[in-house]
């Protein structure tokens, strides 16, 4: 067991309700996976059960509807995990299964696009397992899914959370060329703790190089995420934020690491919500990030960040107004 006791204020709602069941059925029918389930996201109950306080609501709010919802009136949050439910890497914080890789499903891009319409999303997040076993590490399949969604649903906003593709620029460029609205890649933790937190094939400088390439070669928003609770020092968190901002990252999320099982890394510390608010102020007011979602239950795919992008890109609101509206959901 972890030697650090989980505080009483760190709680999440268990998944339940008709909306949750509807979304799960839609995904099962098409053999699709979400990182919400595979990584045991603590916000799954809120996002899938119609409890979101956001304008767009939860991912299940419009389940069963026909076609695309009107802009600004669709469902909300679900993160599709592409290329299977098993990863070629073994990060010590992650609950996704490792090894036993299977061939890609050629129907997955089309199935994801159909599920987006059935659930009623107007903002979709795509991520994937690492597929180091494939010649292009799955970049082409990822890009095809983006294009399939955009072709069928021109008004939808697409955010992608991509692997590092071992730092190969030609593979990152495949994602850029598919023209998503936000490209995210997570540094996960500070430089000193990259291992044992991440698989040895990942790395701090490699991740920073991916973020820098996205900023250099595209006009999309760039995003990253940092987990706290692995034993990092404040000056290391600050340096990580500064390094990401120097590479042009626009949006950052900070959240508490929660141990998925006894076989994963122990939690070294639980920071109070006040500490997360301090980091938000540092990120936005001192370092100049356009938006920072920071809180114990915040994850890289988080409705507040999506609301910020939605308000700026779709509604043309100012950064300040979009920040204020998105912050109410954290």
KEKE-3310 file (N, C-alpha, C; in steps of 0.2 Angstrom, whole numbers, plus 5000, padded with zeros to 4 digits):
npx = (5004:5002:5012:5007:4993:4977:4969:4953:4946:4949:4940:4930:4916:4907:4904:4888:4871:4859:4865:4878:4878:4872:4883:4893:4888:4887:4901:4905:4898:4905:4917:4926:4938:4940:4951:4946:4940:4950:4961:4956:4951:4947:4937:4927:4914:4908:4909:4903:4890:4881:4883:4890:4895:4897:4894:4892:4889:4889:4897:4887:4875:4868:4865:4861:4855:4852:4864:4875:4876:4870:4882:4889:4879:4881:4885:4897:4911:4922:4936:4943:4952:4964:4969:4969:4969:4980:4997:5013:5022:5028:5024:5026:5016:5004:4988:4985:4985:5000:5009:5007:5002:4990:4984:4980:4964:4956:4944:4942:4944:4933:4923:4925:4921:4908:4903:4905:4895:4884:4885:4885:4894:4902:4915:4929:4941:4955:4966:4980:4987:5004:5012:5025:5028:5024:5027:5026:5023:5010:5006:5000:4987:4982:4981:4973:4961:4958:4956:4945:4935:4934:4930:4917:4911:4912:4911:4916:4927:4943:4954:4970:4979:4995:5007:5025:5031:5044:5051:5052:5052:5045:5034:5027:5024:5014:5003:5001:4999:4986:4978:4972:4963:4969:4984:4991:5004:5011:5022:5022:5030:5043:5060:5070:5063:5058:5061:5059:5045:5040:5041:5057:5059:5053:5056:5062:5068:5065:5051:5049:5054:5045:5034:5039:5041:5028:5023:5032:5028:5015:4999:4991:4983:4994:4997:5001:5003:5006:5009:5007:5014:5024:5035:5042:5050:5046:5054:5057:5045:5042:5052:5049:5037:5042:5051:5042:5034:5043:5045:5034:5022:5004:4994:4992:4990:4988:4988:4984:4993:4986:4987:4985:4986:4993:5004:5009:5018:5021:5011:5019:5016:5001:4995:4987:4971:4974:4987:4987:4980:4989:4999:4992:4991:5004:5007:4999:4999:5013:5021:5015:5006:4992:4981:4978:4973:4971:4971:4967:4960:4961:4964:4974:4965:4953:4937:4937:4948:4944:4933:4938:4946:4935:4927:4936:4940:4927:4917:4924:4928:4936:4953:4953:4939:4936:4944:4939:4926:4929:4936:4926:4922:4932)
npy = (4994:5012:5023:5036:5044:5045:5060:5066:5075:5071:5064:5055:5053:5038:5029:5029:5028:5031:5038:5035:5021:5021:5027:5018:5006:5010:5011:4998:4991:4995:4991:4999:5009:5019:5030:5035:5024:5013:5019:5021:5033:5046:5055:5049:5045:5058:5064:5055:5053:5063:5074:5085:5102:5110:5120:5112:5100:5082:5068:5060:5067:5069:5056:5045:5053:5060:5062:5077:5087:5104:5118:5121:5115:5102:5086:5082:5076:5064:5053:5045:5030:5025:5011:5000:4991:4989:4992:4996:5000:5001:5011:5016:5022:5020:5013:5006:4990:4981:4975:4960:4964:4968:4967:4982:4988:4990:4996:5005:5020:5024:5019:5026:5039:5037:5034:5046:5054:5047:5048:5061:5072:5088:5091:5082:5071:5062:5049:5038:5021:5017:5012:5005:4994:4994:4999:5013:5017:5018:5031:5034:5028:5035:5048:5045:5043:5056:5063:5056:5059:5073:5075:5069:5077:5092:5103:5100:5100:5094:5087:5080:5069:5064:5050:5050:5045:5041:5052:5055:5065:5065:5057:5063:5074:5068:5068:5082:5086:5081:5090:5093:5102:5105:5099:5088:5083:5074:5078:5073:5071:5079:5082:5075:5064:5056:5043:5032:5035:5035:5024:5018:5021:5033:5051:5066:5077:5072:5072:5086:5090:5085:5093:5106:5104:5103:5116:5124:5119:5120:5128:5126:5124:5120:5108:5102:5090:5088:5077:5078:5073:5063:5065:5076:5092:5109:5118:5111:5108:5121:5123:5114:5118:5131:5126:5120:5130:5138:5131:5134:5129:5131:5128:5120:5107:5102:5089:5078:5063:5047:5032:5017:5003:4991:4987:4998:5014:5021:5034:5049:5061:5071:5085:5100:5108:5122:5123:5119:5129:5140:5135:5137:5151:5154:5148:5155:5169:5172:5164:5164:5155:5152:5146:5137:5122:5117:5106:5094:5083:5085:5080:5076:5076:5085:5093:5107:5112:5109:5116:5129:5130:5128:5139:5149:5146:5142:5151:5163:5170:5181:5177:5180:5180:5167:5159:5163:5157:5143:5140:5139:5126:5118)
npz = (5000:4997:5006:5009:5014:5006:5004:5012:5004:4991:4980:4969:4958:4956:4940:4932:4928:4914:4903:4904:4902:4889:4881:4883:4877:4864:4861:4863:4853:4841:4843:4850:4860:4875:4883:4894:4901:4900:4906:4918:4922:4934:4932:4925:4929:4930:4917:4909:4914:4913:4922:4920:4922:4912:4897:4886:4892:4896:4888:4885:4884:4872:4867:4855:4846:4829:4817:4816:4830:4832:4831:4846:4854:4856:4863:4876:4882:4878:4876:4864:4862:4851:4840:4848:4864:4871:4875:4868:4876:4894:4905:4922:4928:4922:4919:4907:4898:4894:4880:4869:4857:4844:4827:4818:4817:4802:4800:4811:4810:4803:4811:4823:4818:4816:4828:4835:4829:4834:4848:4849:4849:4849:4850:4849:4857:4853:4857:4859:4861:4863:4848:4845:4838:4825:4808:4805:4817:4820:4815:4803:4804:4814:4809:4798:4805:4810:4798:4793:4803:4801:4788:4788:4798:4797:4805:4817:4832:4833:4845:4848:4857:4856:4854:4856:4845:4844:4842:4829:4816:4803:4806:4816:4808:4800:4808:4810:4796:4795:4800:4814:4827:4839:4845:4856:4867:4880:4893:4905:4918:4928:4923:4930:4935:4924:4921:4935:4931:4917:4903:4897:4884:4881:4884:4892:4884:4871:4871:4872:4860:4851:4854:4851:4837:4833:4836:4828:4815:4813:4814:4824:4841:4854:4867:4883:4897:4915:4928:4946:4961:4961:4968:4965:4965:4969:4962:4951:4944:4941:4932:4922:4917:4912:4902:4893:4889:4883:4871:4865:4869:4871:4880:4896:4907:4924:4936:4949:4953:4954:4961:4951:4955:4966:4960:4953:4953:4969:4977:4981:4987:4991:4984:4990:4984:4984:4981:4968:4962:4964:4955:4943:4942:4941:4929:4920:4922:4925:4916:4904:4898:4887:4893:4908:4916:4931:4945:4958:4952:4938:4922:4907:4896:4898:4902:4905:4898:4885:4884:4884:4872:4863:4865:4861:4847:4841:4845:4845:4856:4868:4875:4888:4892:4888:4897:4909:4909:4907:4918:4928:4928:4933)
capx = (5000:5005:5013:5004:4986:4973:4965:4946:4944:4951:4935:4927:4909:4907:4900:4881:4866:4857:4869:4884:4876:4872:4889:4897:4885:4889:4908:4906:4895:4910:4924:4930:4940:4942:4956:4942:4939:4956:4966:4953:4950:4943:4931:4923:4907:4905:4909:4899:4884:4877:4883:4895:4892:4899:4888:4891:4887:4893:4897:4881:4869:4864:4866:4855:4853:4854:4869:4879:4873:4871:4888:4888:4874:4882:4887:4904:4918:4924:4942:4944:4959:4965:4974:4969:4969:4986:5002:5019:5027:5026:5025:5024:5010:4998:4984:4984:4989:5006:5011:5002:5000:4986:4984:4976:4957:4955:4937:4942:4943:4926:4919:4925:4917:4901:4902:4905:4889:4879:4885:4883:4900:4905:4922:4931:4948:4958:4973:4981:4992:5010:5013:5032:5029:5022:5033:5025:5021:5003:5004:4996:4981:4979:4980:4967:4955:4957:4953:4938:4930:4934:4927:4910:4908:4916:4910:4918:4933:4947:4960:4973:4984:4999:5013:5031:5033:5051:5054:5053:5048:5041:5028:5024:5021:5008:4998:5001:4996:4979:4975:4968:4963:4973:4989:4994:5009:5012:5029:5020:5033:5049:5066:5073:5058:5056:5061:5055:5038:5039:5045:5063:5059:5051:5061:5060:5070:5061:5044:5050:5056:5039:5030:5043:5040:5021:5023:5035:5026:5008:4996:4986:4985:4999:4995:5004:5001:5010:5007:5011:5014:5029:5041:5045:5051:5043:5058:5057:5039:5042:5057:5046:5032:5045:5053:5036:5032:5049:5044:5028:5015:4999:4989:4995:4985:4992:4984:4987:4994:4983:4990:4980:4986:4999:5010:5011:5022:5017:5010:5024:5013:4995:4995:4980:4969:4976:4993:4986:4978:4996:5002:4988:4993:5011:5007:4995:5001:5020:5024:5011:5002:4985:4976:4980:4968:4976:4968:4969:4956:4962:4968:4976:4959:4948:4932:4938:4952:4941:4928:4942:4947:4929:4925:4940:4939:4921:4913:4928:4928:4943:4956:4951:4933:4936:4947:4934:4920:4931:4938:4921:4921:4938)
capy = (5000:5018:5026:5042:5043:5049:5065:5065:5079:5069:5059:5055:5050:5032:5030:5026:5032:5029:5041:5031:5015:5022:5028:5011:5002:5013:5010:4991:4989:4997:4988:5005:5010:5025:5031:5036:5017:5009:5021:5022:5041:5047:5059:5046:5046:5065:5065:5050:5052:5069:5078:5090:5109:5114:5122:5107:5094:5076:5065:5056:5071:5068:5050:5042:5058:5059:5067:5082:5092:5111:5120:5124:5112:5095:5083:5085:5074:5057:5052:5039:5028:5022:5006:4994:4993:4986:4997:4993:5002:5000:5016:5013:5026:5020:5007:5002:4984:4981:4969:4956:4968:4965:4971:4987:4987:4995:5000:5010:5027:5025:5017:5032:5044:5035:5035:5053:5057:5044:5051:5068:5076:5093:5092:5075:5070:5056:5048:5031:5018:5017:5006:5004:4987:4995:5002:5020:5017:5020:5038:5035:5026:5040:5053:5044:5044:5063:5065:5053:5063:5080:5074:5068:5082:5098:5108:5097:5102:5088:5087:5074:5068:5059:5048:5054:5042:5040:5058:5055:5071:5063:5054:5069:5078:5065:5071:5089:5087:5079:5096:5094:5109:5105:5094:5088:5078:5075:5077:5068:5073:5083:5079:5070:5058:5053:5036:5027:5036:5033:5019:5020:5023:5040:5055:5073:5080:5069:5075:5093:5091:5084:5099:5111:5103:5105:5123:5126:5117:5121:5134:5123:5125:5115:5107:5096:5089:5086:5074:5079:5068:5058:5067:5082:5098:5115:5122:5106:5109:5127:5123:5110:5123:5135:5123:5119:5137:5140:5127:5137:5126:5136:5125:5115:5104:5099:5085:5073:5056:5042:5025:5013:4997:4990:4986:5004:5018:5024:5042:5052:5067:5074:5093:5103:5112:5128:5123:5119:5136:5143:5134:5140:5158:5154:5146:5160:5176:5173:5161:5166:5150:5154:5143:5131:5119:5114:5104:5087:5079:5087:5076:5079:5077:5088:5097:5114:5114:5109:5122:5135:5130:5128:5146:5153:5144:5141:5157:5169:5174:5183:5172:5181:5177:5159:5157:5163:5152:5137:5139:5138:5119:5115)
capz = (5000:4997:5013:5009:5014:5002:5008:5011:4999:4984:4979:4962:4957:4952:4934:4933:4924:4907:4898:4904:4898:4881:4878:4883:4872:4857:4860:4862:4846:4836:4846:4851:4867:4877:4888:4900:4904:4900:4911:4925:4923:4940:4930:4920:4931:4929:4910:4905:4917:4912:4927:4919:4923:4906:4893:4881:4895:4896:4882:4884:4884:4866:4865:4851:4841:4822:4814:4820:4834:4830:4834:4853:4857:4856:4869:4878:4883:4878:4873:4860:4862:4845:4839:4852:4871:4873:4873:4867:4882:4900:4910:4928:4931:4918:4920:4901:4898:4890:4877:4866:4852:4839:4821:4818:4814:4797:4801:4816:4808:4801:4817:4827:4815:4817:4836:4836:4827:4838:4854:4848:4851:4844:4851:4850:4858:4851:4859:4857:4864:4859:4844:4842:4834:4818:4804:4806:4824:4820:4814:4797:4806:4818:4804:4794:4809:4810:4792:4793:4807:4798:4782:4789:4802:4796:4810:4824:4834:4835:4848:4848:4861:4852:4857:4854:4839:4845:4840:4822:4813:4798:4809:4819:4802:4797:4812:4808:4790:4795:4802:4820:4830:4845:4846:4863:4869:4887:4896:4911:4924:4928:4919:4934:4936:4918:4923:4933:4929:4910:4899:4895:4877:4882:4887:4892:4878:4866:4871:4871:4853:4848:4856:4847:4830:4832:4836:4822:4808:4812:4817:4829:4848:4857:4874:4887:4904:4920:4934:4952:4966:4961:4972:4961:4969:4966:4956:4945:4941:4937:4926:4917:4914:4908:4896:4889:4886:4878:4865:4862:4871:4873:4885:4900:4913:4930:4940:4954:4951:4958:4960:4949:4958:4970:4955:4950:4958:4975:4977:4986:4990:4988:4985:4992:4979:4984:4978:4961:4960:4964:4949:4938:4942:4939:4922:4915:4924:4925:4911:4898:4894:4886:4898:4912:4920:4937:4951:4959:4947:4931:4918:4901:4892:4903:4899:4905:4893:4879:4884:4882:4865:4860:4866:4857:4840:4838:4847:4844:4862:4870:4879:4895:4893:4888:4903:4915:4908:4907:4925:4932:4928:4937)
cpx = (5004:5006:5010:4996:4982:4969:4957:4943:4945:4946:4933:4920:4910:4903:4893:4877:4865:4862:4876:4883:4876:4878:4893:4894:4887:4896:4908:4903:4900:4917:4929:4932:4941:4947:4952:4942:4946:4961:4963:4952:4945:4937:4926:4916:4904:4904:4904:4892:4879:4877:4888:4891:4894:4893:4887:4889:4892:4893:4891:4874:4865:4864:4860:4852:4855:4859:4872:4874:4874:4878:4886:4883:4875:4883:4894:4910:4919:4931:4943:4951:4960:4970:4975:4969:4975:4992:5009:5024:5024:5027:5022:5019:5004:4995:4983:4988:4995:5007:5005:4998:4996:4986:4979:4969:4956:4949:4937:4941:4936:4921:4919:4921:4910:4899:4901:4898:4883:4879:4883:4888:4900:4912:4925:4939:4950:4965:4974:4986:4998:5011:5020:5033:5027:5027:5032:5023:5014:5001:4999:4988:4978:4977:4973:4960:4953:4953:4946:4933:4929:4929:4919:4907:4912:4916:4913:4925:4937:4953:4963:4978:4989:5004:5019:5033:5041:5055:5055:5049:5043:5034:5024:5020:5015:5002:4996:4997:4988:4975:4970:4968:4967:4978:4992:4999:5011:5019:5028:5023:5040:5055:5069:5069:5056:5056:5063:5047:5036:5043:5052:5064:5057:5057:5059:5062:5066:5054:5044:5051:5049:5034:5033:5041:5032:5020:5026:5032:5018:5005:4990:4988:4989:4997:5000:5001:5006:5007:5011:5010:5019:5035:5045:5045:5048:5047:5058:5051:5039:5047:5053:5041:5036:5048:5048:5034:5037:5048:5037:5022:5010:4995:4992:4989:4990:4987:4987:4987:4990:4985:4985:4980:4992:5005:5013:5015:5018:5016:5015:5020:5006:4995:4988:4978:4972:4983:4992:4984:4984:4999:4999:4990:5000:5011:5004:4998:5009:5023:5021:5008:4995:4980:4979:4974:4972:4971:4969:4966:4957:4966:4970:4970:4954:4944:4934:4943:4949:4936:4932:4944:4941:4927:4929:4940:4933:4917:4917:4928:4935:4946:4954:4944:4932:4939:4942:4928:4923:4933:4932:4919:4926:4936)
cpy = (5006:5020:5033:5041:5047:5054:5064:5069:5077:5063:5060:5052:5043:5032:5026:5030:5029:5032:5037:5024:5015:5023:5021:5006:5004:5011:5002:4988:4990:4994:4994:5005:5017:5025:5032:5029:5014:5012:5023:5029:5042:5052:5056:5046:5052:5066:5061:5050:5058:5074:5084:5097:5113:5115:5116:5100:5088:5073:5061:5060:5070:5062:5048:5047:5057:5065:5071:5086:5099:5113:5123:5120:5105:5092:5085:5081:5067:5057:5046:5037:5023:5016:5001:4996:4990:4990:4993:4995:5001:5005:5014:5017:5024:5013:5003:4996:4985:4975:4965:4960:4965:4969:4976:4985:4992:4999:5005:5017:5028:5024:5023:5038:5043:5036:5042:5056:5054:5047:5058:5073:5082:5095:5085:5075:5063:5055:5040:5028:5019:5011:5006:4998:4989:5000:5010:5022:5020:5027:5039:5033:5032:5046:5052:5045:5052:5065:5062:5057:5070:5080:5073:5074:5088:5103:5106:5100:5095:5090:5081:5074:5062:5056:5052:5051:5042:5047:5059:5060:5069:5060:5059:5073:5075:5068:5078:5090:5085:5085:5096:5101:5110:5099:5094:5082:5079:5073:5073:5071:5077:5079:5073:5063:5054:5045:5036:5028:5033:5027:5022:5023:5030:5044:5062:5077:5078:5072:5082:5094:5090:5091:5105:5110:5105:5113:5126:5125:5118:5127:5132:5125:5119:5114:5101:5095:5086:5083:5076:5074:5062:5059:5072:5088:5104:5118:5117:5107:5116:5127:5119:5114:5128:5132:5122:5125:5139:5137:5129:5133:5131:5134:5120:5113:5101:5095:5080:5066:5052:5035:5020:5006:4996:4989:4992:5008:5021:5032:5044:5058:5069:5081:5095:5107:5119:5129:5123:5126:5141:5142:5136:5147:5159:5153:5152:5167:5177:5170:5162:5161:5153:5152:5137:5129:5115:5112:5096:5082:5080:5082:5079:5081:5079:5093:5104:5116:5114:5114:5129:5135:5131:5136:5151:5152:5144:5148:5163:5173:5176:5177:5173:5178:5170:5156:5157:5158:5145:5135:5138:5130:5115:5113)
cpz = (5000:5004:5014:5009:5010:5006:5007:5005:4992:4983:4971:4962:4953:4946:4935:4928:4917:4902:4898:4901:4891:4878:4878:4878:4865:4856:4859:4855:4841:4838:4847:4859:4868:4882:4895:4904:4905:4905:4918:4927:4929:4938:4926:4922:4930:4921:4907:4908:4917:4918:4926:4920:4917:4902:4888:4885:4895:4889:4880:4884:4878:4863:4861:4846:4834:4820:4818:4824:4831:4834:4841:4857:4858:4863:4871:4877:4883:4874:4870:4860:4856:4845:4844:4860:4875:4871:4872:4872:4888:4905:4916:4932:4928:4919:4913:4901:4893:4887:4873:4861:4846:4833:4821:4815:4809:4797:4806:4815:4807:4807:4822:4825:4816:4824:4838:4835:4832:4845:4854:4851:4846:4845:4853:4852:4856:4854:4857:4861:4860:4855:4841:4838:4827:4814:4805:4813:4825:4818:4808:4799:4810:4814:4800:4798:4810:4804:4791:4797:4804:4792:4783:4793:4802:4801:4817:4825:4836:4839:4848:4853:4859:4856:4854:4848:4839:4843:4833:4819:4808:4800:4812:4814:4799:4801:4810:4802:4790:4798:4808:4822:4836:4845:4853:4863:4876:4889:4902:4917:4923:4925:4924:4935:4930:4919:4931:4931:4922:4908:4897:4888:4876:4884:4887:4886:4872:4865:4870:4863:4849:4848:4851:4840:4829:4832:4830:4816:4808:4815:4822:4836:4850:4864:4877:4894:4909:4926:4940:4957:4966:4965:4969:4966:4965:4960:4950:4941:4937:4931:4920:4913:4909:4902:4891:4885:4881:4871:4862:4864:4874:4879:4889:4905:4918:4934:4945:4952:4956:4956:4957:4953:4962:4966:4952:4955:4963:4974:4983:4990:4987:4990:4986:4986:4979:4981:4970:4958:4960:4957:4943:4937:4939:4931:4917:4916:4923:4918:4904:4894:4893:4891:4902:4916:4925:4943:4952:4954:4940:4928:4911:4896:4897:4900:4900:4900:4886:4878:4882:4875:4861:4859:4861:4849:4837:4839:4846:4850:4864:4874:4886:4897:4893:4894:4909:4915:4909:4915:4930:4933:4932:4944)
residu = (UNK:UNK:UNK:UNK:UNK:UNK:UNK:UNK:UNK:UNK:UNK:UNK:UNK:UNK:UNK:UNK:UNK:UNK:UNK:UNK:UNK:UNK:UNK:UNK:UNK:UNK:UNK:UNK:UNK:UNK:UNK:UNK:UNK:UNK:UNK:UNK:UNK:UNK:UNK:UNK:UNK:UNK:UNK:UNK:UNK:UNK:UNK:UNK:UNK:UNK:UNK:UNK:UNK:UNK:UNK:UNK:UNK:UNK:UNK:UNK:UNK:UNK:UNK:UNK:UNK:UNK:UNK:UNK:UNK:UNK:UNK:UNK:UNK:UNK:UNK:UNK:UNK:UNK:UNK:UNK:UNK:UNK:UNK:UNK:UNK:UNK:UNK:UNK:UNK:UNK:UNK:UNK:UNK:UNK:UNK:UNK:UNK:UNK:UNK:UNK:UNK:UNK:UNK:UNK:UNK:UNK:UNK:UNK:UNK:UNK:UNK:UNK:UNK:UNK:UNK:UNK:UNK:UNK:UNK:UNK:UNK:UNK:UNK:UNK:UNK:UNK:UNK:UNK:UNK:UNK:UNK:UNK:UNK:UNK:UNK:UNK:UNK:UNK:UNK:UNK:UNK:UNK:UNK:UNK:UNK:UNK:UNK:UNK:UNK:UNK:UNK:UNK:UNK:UNK:UNK:UNK:UNK:UNK:UNK:UNK:UNK:UNK:UNK:UNK:UNK:UNK:UNK:UNK:UNK:UNK:UNK:UNK:UNK:UNK:UNK:UNK:UNK:UNK:UNK:UNK:UNK:UNK:UNK:UNK:UNK:UNK:UNK:UNK:UNK:UNK:UNK:UNK:UNK:UNK:UNK:UNK:UNK:UNK:UNK:UNK:UNK:UNK:UNK:UNK:UNK:UNK:UNK:UNK:UNK:UNK:UNK:UNK:UNK:UNK:UNK:UNK:UNK:UNK:UNK:UNK:UNK:UNK:UNK:UNK:UNK:UNK:UNK:UNK:UNK:UNK:UNK:UNK:UNK:UNK:UNK:UNK:UNK:UNK:UNK:UNK:UNK:UNK:UNK:UNK:UNK:UNK:UNK:UNK:UNK:UNK:UNK:UNK:UNK:UNK:UNK:UNK:UNK:UNK:UNK:UNK:UNK:UNK:UNK:UNK:UNK:UNK:UNK:UNK:UNK:UNK:UNK:UNK:UNK:UNK:UNK:UNK:UNK:UNK:UNK:UNK:UNK:UNK:UNK:UNK:UNK:UNK:UNK:UNK:UNK:UNK:UNK:UNK:UNK:UNK:UNK:UNK:UNK:UNK:UNK:UNK:UNK:UNK:UNK:UNK:UNK:UNK:UNK:UNK:UNK:UNK:UNK:UNK:UNK:UNK:UNK:UNK:UNK:UNK:UNK:UNK:UNK:UNK:UNK:UNK:UNK:UNK:UNK:UNK:UNK:UNK)
# end
